[in-house]
Amino acid sequence: MARRIRFNAFDMNCVAHQSPGLWRHPDDQSHRYKELGYWTELAALLERGRFDGLFIADVLGTYDVYGGDDRAALRNGAQIPVADPLLLVSAMAAVTEHLGFGITTGTGFEHPYPFARRLSTLDHLTGGRIGWNVVTGYLPSAARNFGADDQLDHDDRYDQADEYLEVLYKLWEGSWEDDAVVRDPVRNIYVDPAKVHHIGHSGRHYTVPGVHLSEPSPQRTPVIFQAGASPRGVRFAAENAEAIFVAAPSKRVLAQTVSGIRAALEAAGRDRYAARIYALATIVTDATDDDARRKHEEYLSYASVEGGLVFMSGWMGIDLSRYDLDDPIGEVESNAIRSAVAAFQEFDDDGREWTVRDIGRWAGLGGIGPVFVGSGATVADRLQEWADDTDVDGFNLAYAVTPGTFEDIVRYVIPVLTERGVYPTEYVPGTLRNALFERGDRLPPEHRGARYRPGGPGSTALPDEESRNVAGELIT
Ligand SMILES: Cc1cc2nc3c(=O)[nH]c(=O)nc-3n(C[C@H](O)[C@H](O)[C@H](O)COP(=O)(O)O)c2cc1C
């Protein structure tokens, strides 16, 4: 049977997300990112295309690695100005019924206690359609603005993220029992205190003794997205992620990354396919191959190589302005996105070494992933070939211009995939987790988060009376 293909849309609350320079294209509307209508129209369009979700990236710093300051990033509008992703979701949820929302926040920048409540709130308001893309950060400028000299070392950031998730699982999974809210006017009880547990967390980075502030939402834990592909990142993903976003410039690197992730999922005691893997890609399509090629040439004429190098310097943690444009990257140590460096140290699919110029050009349209150009049928062939050869579940689609790129995909590519029987004809009803796996709304028992349920092996909740005496809340 032909392999099914899933789509996610990749965006950010800024202009020309991963296509620096394309904000100058007359069809691009990303400068409207400050208007609610821009987001609600996009959400409705994606739902018409039966996308699994809209994935909204985020950073809390500037890309000031290239050239040693933020001027090139500002000139290019390279993810600066950038606004908050979470605040977009309620409005988009109000105009859609099925579309999932994967929002990005970092584990180093906000205490897990208020964050747990904000995500529970969104899970309630979306009817269980929220996902969280867990990132550990890669921009030193973000860490500096939180008062540190630099970001933590790469693997230490993941260690901190492990504890961050532990606190969240305890709050989301372990604090409130399903029937804690009784709303009983006869006995005059809104919540049964015996069914709400103090989590009693005391760790290296966080101390959270009390209860979660929100009552259980449809999914409790939002669908956990992750996007790190270094060895430490993959280990973290294997324990936590339910959807994994990968980005590779060649099919060979992508296939290696995916098989590493599938093996790591098994090593963590989960099914090889327990996480949906989406590969970053950009589609430029039109009625015919020639029209699509012309469109691609036109987009490329707007792409900024400098903007591409600003991004790649930030992702790699290397100031590429110090290299000659014809230099290969060679051996370098990175404290940023290690998988991004590793991907460009490999040869490309044509067996050539990547130079700095190639990398800047490549990243000028759609970021690190490939660009598929052609009619709906041609693009569908490429997507199916990449999915078959790399074992991904689907694609995380960046845009060249927005909403134009997504409109073209819905118009030209999705009908072909649907006709071939490899794209869904309707949504699976219910929460985002159920839509992705058809196994219910909550985390499955083999997932790490399930260990923190009341009475589970990871639970640190104190016995009810003891915890309330400690907190001084018990009235006897
Ligand atoms: C497709 C994709 C999207 C990402 N989106 C974000 C993001 O929005 N914000 C962020 O801080 N990091 C983002 N990252 C970075 C990763 O979450 C992770 O921190 C990074 O890959 C470092 O991990 P690694 O060295 O294990 O690869 C993204 C990575 C990929 C591949």
Ligand as a Chemical Component Dictionary entry (heavy atoms), coordinates in Angstrom:
data_LIG
# 
_chem_comp.id                   LIG 
_chem_comp.type                 NON-POLYMER 
_chem_comp.pdbx_formal_charge   0 
_chem_comp.three_letter_code    LIG 
# 
loop_
_chem_comp_atom.comp_id 
_chem_comp_atom.atom_id 
_chem_comp_atom.alt_atom_id 
_chem_comp_atom.type_symbol 
_chem_comp_atom.charge 
_chem_comp_atom.model_Cartn_x 
_chem_comp_atom.model_Cartn_y 
_chem_comp_atom.model_Cartn_z 
_chem_comp_atom.pdbx_ordinal 
LIG C1  C1  C 0 12.529 22.252 11.826 1  
LIG C2  C2  C 0 13.147 22.821 13.068 2  
LIG C3  C3  C 0 12.486 23.840 13.725 3  
LIG C4  C4  C 0 13.021 24.415 14.876 4  
LIG N1  N1  N 0 12.371 25.428 15.476 5  
LIG C5  C5  C 0 12.941 26.039 16.534 6  
LIG C6  C6  C 0 12.333 27.172 17.115 7  
LIG O1  O1  O 0 11.277 27.625 16.674 8  
LIG N2  N2  N 0 12.947 27.755 18.159 9  
LIG C7  C7  C 0 14.117 27.293 18.694 10 
LIG O2  O2  O 0 14.607 27.875 19.646 11 
LIG N3  N3  N 0 14.705 26.196 18.159 12 
LIG C8  C8  C 0 14.168 25.599 17.089 13 
LIG N4  N4  N 0 14.791 24.541 16.530 14 
LIG C9  C9  C 0 16.010 24.045 17.171 15 
LIG C10 C10 C 0 15.774 22.774 17.952 16 
LIG O3  O3  O 0 14.633 22.750 18.716 17 
LIG C11 C11 C 0 16.952 22.409 18.870 18 
LIG O4  O4  O 0 17.097 23.289 19.942 19 
LIG C12 C12 C 0 18.151 22.433 18.076 20 
LIG O5  O5  O 0 17.910 21.620 16.948 21 
LIG C13 C13 C 0 19.373 21.976 18.851 22 
LIG O6  O6  O 0 19.324 20.653 18.996 23 
LIG P1  P1  P 0 20.328 19.653 18.334 24 
LIG O7  O7  O 0 21.701 20.240 18.533 25 
LIG O8  O8  O 0 20.022 18.476 19.192 26 
LIG O9  O9  O 0 19.957 19.469 16.891 27 
LIG C14 C14 C 0 14.260 23.959 15.384 28 
LIG C15 C15 C 0 14.944 22.923 14.717 29 
LIG C16 C16 C 0 14.397 22.356 13.565 30 
LIG C17 C17 C 0 15.129 21.253 12.899 31 
# 
loop_
_chem_comp_bond.comp_id 
_chem_comp_bond.atom_id_1 
_chem_comp_bond.atom_id_2 
_chem_comp_bond.value_order 
_chem_comp_bond.pdbx_ordinal 
LIG C1  C2  SING 1  
LIG C2  C3  SING 2  
LIG C2  C16 DOUB 3  
LIG C3  C4  DOUB 4  
LIG C4  N1  SING 5  
LIG C4  C14 SING 6  
LIG N1  C5  DOUB 7  
LIG C5  C6  SING 8  
LIG C5  C8  SING 9  
LIG C6  O1  DOUB 10 
LIG C6  N2  SING 11 
LIG N2  C7  SING 12 
LIG C7  O2  DOUB 13 
LIG C7  N3  SING 14 
LIG N3  C8  DOUB 15 
LIG C8  N4  SING 16 
LIG N4  C9  SING 17 
LIG N4  C14 SING 18 
LIG C9  C10 SING 19 
LIG C10 O3  SING 20 
LIG C10 C11 SING 21 
LIG C11 O4  SING 22 
LIG C11 C12 SING 23 
LIG C12 O5  SING 24 
LIG C12 C13 SING 25 
LIG C13 O6  SING 26 
LIG O6  P1  SING 27 
LIG P1  O7  DOUB 28 
LIG P1  O8  SING 29 
LIG P1  O9  SING 30 
LIG C14 C15 DOUB 31 
LIG C15 C16 SING 32 
LIG C16 C17 SING 33 
# 
